[in-house]
Amino acid sequence: MAITEPPHTSAEGLTITALLRRNALEYAERPALTTGLGPDAGTLSWSQLRAEVAALARGLAAVGLERGDRVLVAMSMRAEHWITELAAVHLGALPCSTYDTLSTGQIRAVARHSAATVLVLEGGEQMRRWRPVLDDLPALRAVVVLDREAAAPAGDPRFVSYAAVRGAVPPQDAAFEALTDAITPDRPLTLSYTSGTTGEPKGVVLSHRNVIHESLMHELLVPVPDHPRSIAHLPLAHVAERVLGIYLPICNAGHVTICPVPEELPAALLAVRPHGFFGVPRVWEKLADALRARLDALPEEPGAALEQARKAALELYRLRSEGKDLPPELTEGLERLDAQVMLPLRAALGLDQCRRAFSGAAPVPAAVLEFLASMGLPVYEVWGLSETTGAATIGAPGRSRSARSAGRVPVSRSRRPTTANSWSEGRWCAPATCGPTARSSPRPTRRGGWPPATSGPWTRGDWSP
């Protein structure tokens, strides 16, 4: 597929660590990370978040975490998960979040394969599931346990509490600033294990450059207001939430609200009113059902005006999908009708300010996409892999030939040379994968796409750009 847009070069030279510092300095008091809803919610500003990261980074270094090490994080969706990941990144280590659904055998395979030197566990449930495999990890130096009630095994010096690891940081910490400056765009940023749907799970290594280019492509394709609000509700072990919940908000100094319980997502949407939202098809199907229920409850007169607005919105959606010009009389009339009859319905679900609505993981029924578009909420499908830092193609406005197309992304190339394979090239393609057999051999992405899975557990210093 031909790409005509010029390269988006504003990512050059940037790193996640440098952007976090920028946010802490320029947007110090703006909200960065909120956990929970209502009066009991806790929020960290950008300056507070970076201070927590600095404090934990110092503590992790004290328990032996070094540049090139790997860190496994077994934790639910909570602020400490973000802090742990970012602290490891500042030290030049490679964090990897694990799924809560892993069996003991899968835990053992991932833990041994990663050759992790530090393990961060949330509490009693994680302790119960991980203890049987700890003696199989010869590289393990420390196990950091977050919750105080999760008692560590007596006499095992490897166990230490999160509170003990997290230390105080002076207002001007030259050592932490030096860590920030030492990170380069091609440094490894995270290790993400694939689902294994196309074979054995691979450990995909992503760099700072990968995630920043991916994040800026979202901004280029579907702009949102400055400091956008979003909701993190998917596992951080998945590449989609890693980008949308951690890296993209750092790039645009956004405000993330953590929703750890799926049943609380409707309440979170109402409380946050996100500017951008990513959901799997089933989520969008439920939201469409909720909108239909509200339509059915409307009296006849408002219903007639709404039907007129829906027809205009659907016509515009189809024209945009085909890349055609939009008649001014249609767009101007729709803005008025939308404000009168459709916006209140979207507001009832917390989607009245959503400008970037994406769906992935599986196709959404075309009827659902068209219904949501007719309600003034166009949802665009994405296609991607862990190896492409999430979305490789995005069906953004004017870039999707039909409602069934996943679209494209500027500055990348994606195609299907056969019915069984796909090919992709771009600055968000993973520079390395860790396969299950040989010693690691990470290298820059080839012209033909990302390299094959040819590497195994790393030794420190295997990749030090």
N, C-alpha and C positions, 0 to 999 in steps of 0.2 A: 504494500500500500504506500503510495507516494506521500511524502511529507514536505510541505512547502514552507512551513514557518521557520524563521531564523532561530538559531539556538538561543535559549534563555540563559544568559551568562551571569546573572546576578548571584548565583550560588558559588561562584568561584572564590576560593580562599576561605569560605565559611566552615565553621564546625559547630556541632551542637554545644560544646562547652563554651565557645566564644559567644554564641547567641544567648545562652543562659546568662552569661555575665552582662551582655547588653541589656537584657530584660531587667536584671536586678538593678542596674544603674539608671536606665532611662525610664523604666516603668515600675519603679521600686514598690509603690503602694498599690498597684493594680492587682486584682485577684488573679492567681495562677491556678490553684488547685483547691477544689472544694470536695469534702467527703460528707455525704449525707444530705438530707433535705430538712427544711424547716428550721426551728430555733436551735436544734441540737447540731446543726451542720457546722463543720469546722473548715475554715478557709486559710490557706497560706498565700501571702502575697509573693510576688516574684523575688523580692529581697529576702523574705523569710524562707522561701523554698531553697534558694541558693545557699543560705546560711546553714540549713539542715543538711544539704548535700555536702558542704565543706566539713561540717562536724563529723558526719559519718565516714567521709573519705579518709580523714585523719585516723579514725578508729580502725577502719579496715586495713589501712597500711600498718598499723601497730600489731594486728594479728597475723600479718605476713602476706597480705595481698600485694602483688607486684605487677609491674607492666608485663603484659603478655599472658597473665594468668586468666583462667576462666572462673566465673562465678555462676552457680546455679541458684535461682530464686524460686522457692515454693511458697507462694503467698497469695492470698486473695486480693481483690481489688481494693486497695487502701493506699493512703498517701505514702506510707513507708515503702511500698513497692516501687513507686516512682523514685523516691529518694535513694533507695538502695541501688537501683539501676544506674542512676546518674552519678552516684558516688564512685561506683566501679569504673565507669567510663572516664572520669577525671584521672583515675590512677593508671589509665592505659590498659585496664583489664577488659575482659569480654564477658558481659552478662548474658544470661539466658534464662528466661522464665519457662517454667514447666507447667503442663496442664494438670489440673486437679484430678482429672479422670484417669491418669496413668495407673496401670497395675504395678505391683511390686516388680514383676519381671521387666516391664517397660522402664520403670524408674531405674533399675539396675543397669539396663542397656544404655540409657541416656547419660547416667552419671559416669559410667566407666568410659563411654565414648568421648564425653566432653573433657575428661581428665581434669575436672574442676578441683581447684585448691581450696575454695571457700564455698560453703553451702549456707544459705540464709533461709530459715524455716519460720513459718508464722507462729505455730502453736502446737497443741497436743495432737491434733489430727495429723499434721504433717510429720511430727516426731514419730508417731506410730507407724506411718507408712514408709518413712525413710530409714529408720534405725536398722532394719534387717540388711540393708545394703552398704552401710557405712564402712564395715570392715573390708569390703571389696574395693575400696577407693584408696589406693596407696598414696596418691598425691594430695589427699585431703589434709589441710592444716588446721582449719577452724570451722565450727558449726555455730552460726549466730542464730539465736532463738529470740524472736520478737516478744511474744506474750510471756509475761512473768509467771503465769500459772503453769506453764509447760515446763515441768521440772526436767533438768538435764540429768543424764546418768551419773551417778556418784562416782567420783574418781577418774572421770574421763576429762583430761585437760583440754581437749579440743573444743569443748562446749563453752560458750560465753554468751551472755545476754546482750541483746540489742542496746539496752540502756547503758551497759558498761562500755560497749564499743563506741557509742555515740559520745563524743567529747565536746568540750567547749572550744570555740574558735575565736581568737581575738578579732576586733573590728578590722584590722588591717593584717591579713594573713598572706605574707609574701610567698610562702610555700604553696598555698593553694592557687594563687595567681600564676605561679610558675607552672603548675600542673595544667592549668587552662591553656596557657600559651604553648605548651609542649605538644598539644594535640594538633595533628595535621588533617586535612580533608580526606586523605586516603587511609587513615588509620581505621582498623576494624572498630565497629561501634557495637554490634550486637550479633549474637548467634541465635538463629531461629530454626527449630527442627520442623521439617515438612510433615504433612499428615501421612505420607507414605502411600497415597492413592495411586501413584505410578511406579511403585516399587518400594524398596527399603527406605525408611525415613532418612533424609539427608540433613546435616547441619549446615544451614546456609549462613554465610558470613556477609554482613552488610557493613558498608563504610559510612562515614559522615557524609561524604559526597553523595552516595546513593540516596540517603533519606532526605537530604536537603533538596536535591533536584526533584525527587518525587513530590515533596511538599510544595515546592514552588510551582510545579505543574498544576497542582490542584488550584492554587491561587490564580494562575494564568487562565485556566479554562473556565472556572466558575468563581468569580470574585465574590467575596463576602465583606461585611463591614470590618473596620479596624478592630483589633482585639476581639475576635469573634468568640461566641459562647458555643460550647459543644458538650456532649455527654459521652463518657467512656463506660461502655456496658458490655463489651466483649472481652474474652480472656486476653491478657497481655502476652500470653504465649503465642498468639496469632499475629502474623505480620501486619494485618489490617489495623488492629488496635494499637500496635506499637507505633505505627506511623500516625494514625489519627489521634491517639490519646497521649502520646509523649512528644514525638518529634515535630509534627505539624504545629501544635500549639506553641512550642518553643520558637519555631520559625516566625510565627505571626503574633507572638505575645498574646495568645488567646487565653480564655478562661475555661478550664475543664472541670466539669462536675462528675465525680465518680458515682456510678450507680451499680453497686455490687450485686444487687438482687434483681433478677429479671422481672419479677412481679411488680417492682417499684418503677419500672420504666414509664408507664403512663403518667404517674405523679411527677417523675423527673422532667418529662417533656413540658408539663404545665408550669413547673417551678422555674425551669431554665429558659424555656423558649429559645432553643438553639438556633444559631445562624446556619449551622451545618449539621447534618445527621446522616449516619450510615447505618443501614439495617439489612439483615438478611431477608429473603423474599417473604418468609412467614410473618415478620414484623410488619412489612408493608401491607400484606393481606389483612392483618388484624386492624391496622389503621384505616384501610379502605372500608372494612366492615363497620367500624365505628362511625365513619363519615356517612355511610349509607343509612345507618340507623337514625342519624340526626336529620338526614334528608326526609326520611319517611315520616318523621314527627312534625315537619313544617306544615303550617296552614297553606291553603291553596294559593292565595295571592302572592306571598313571598316566594312560593315554589315556582310560579310562572317566571318571575324575574330571575330566579336562580337558574332556571332551565335555559333562558336566553344567554346568561353569562357563561354557563357551562359549554354551550355550543360554540361560543366565540373562543373560549379558552382552548377547547379541543382543536379547533381549526388552526389557531396559532401554533399549538404544539406540533401538529402534523406538518405545517409549513416550515417550522424551525428544524424538525427532524429531517426534512428533505433539503435543507439548506437554501430555501427560497426566500425571497424578499417578503417582508411583512407589511401589509397595507396599513398606512397610518390611521385611517378611520377605524380599522379593527382594533388596533392596539389602544388608541385613545378611548374608545368606547368601553373596552374591556377594563381598563384601569378604574373607571367610575363604577362599573357594575361589580367588579371584584371587591372594592372597598365597601360597597353597600350590602352585598349578600353572601359572598364567598369567604371573605376574610374573617368574619365572626365565627363561621363554622370551623375554619382552620384554627382559630384562636382557642376554641373549645377543646382542642387536642394539644395545644401548645406548639403548633406548627405555623403560626401566623408570621413568624420572622425567619423561617427556614429558607435560605437562598441556595443551599448546596445539599441536595437530597440524592444520595447514591445507594445502590443496591448491588450486592455481589454474592458469591458462593454458589449460586444456581440461578437459572433464568426465572424472572418474574412473569406470570401470565400476562400476555399482552393486554387483556381486558382490564387487569388491575392497573397497569401503567396508564392506560388511556383514561380510566375513571379518575385516578388521582390527578392527572394533567387537566382534566375537565373541571376539577375543583381548585385549579390554580396552584397545584403542587406537582410539577413535573419531576419525576424520579428517573435518574439516568443510571443505566447499568454499567458496571465495571467488570473487566476481566483481568486476572493477573495471577501471579505465583509468588511464593516466598522469594524465588530467585529474581523477580522483577521488582522487589521492594513493594509488593502489593500490586496496585493497579498498573497494568501495562497499557490498557486501553480504557478510555472513558467516553461514554456516549453523551458528551456535553452538548449544549445547544448549538445547532448548526453543524455538528460533527457526526451525527448518527443518521445513516441513510434510512432507517426505519426504527420502529419501536423495538425490533428484535435484534438490533445491532448494538454491540458493546462499544462502538466508536473507536477512537484513537487518542493518542497522546502526542503532542508536538515533540520533535527532536528524538523520536524513537522510531523504530521500524519493527512491525510485527506482521507475520504472515504464516500461513499453514502450507508448507510445501507438499505434505501428503495428508491423508486422512488421519494419520496416527501421530503426527508430530507438529509442533509449533516452533517458531524461530523468532527471537526478539533481540534487539540491540538498542542500547541507550545508556545514559549515564546513571540509571538506576538499576541496571543489571548487576547482580551480585558478582564481585570480583573473585569469589572462591566458594567452594562447597567442601564440606568434610564428609567423605564417604566412609563406609564401614571397614575398609580393608587396609589400605596403605598409609604410610606416614604422610603428613600434610605437604602439599606443594602449591600453596596459594599463589596466584599470579594475576596480572591485569586481564580484564575481560577480552576475549578474542574478538576479532571482527565478526565471526560467525555467531556471536551470542555469548552466554555465560559458559564457563568451562564445565566439563563433566565432573561428576562426583569421583574424584580420584585421591582423596586425602582422608586421613584418619585423625586420631587424637593428636593434637599439636604438642610440641615441646616449646618452652618459652623462647621467644625470639625468632620462631619460624617466619613470622611476618612482622616486620618492623620498618614500614616505609619511612 
